[in-house]
Amino acid sequence: MKLYVDGMTCEHCKMHVEEALKGIKGVKKAEVNLDNGTAEVETKKEISFDTFKNAIEEAGYMLVKIE
């Protein structure tokens, strides 16, 4: 799935968001693309929008949408 994240401006931001996503139980893989503000996430189970939103907001960024 693809998550659109707002507020990332540098490599540190990218790593911070990746760490936040990988910290969610059930996330197998998370790769952030700083250029287009997205994160590709693979999960072992269904994870709610609110779970992703909370993790990203706690890291200091904003989840815009999930596709």
Secondary structure, 3 states (H helix, E strand, C coil): CEEEEECCCCHHHHHHHHHHHHCCCCEEEEEEECCCCEEEEEECCCCCHHHHHHHHHHCCCEEEEEC
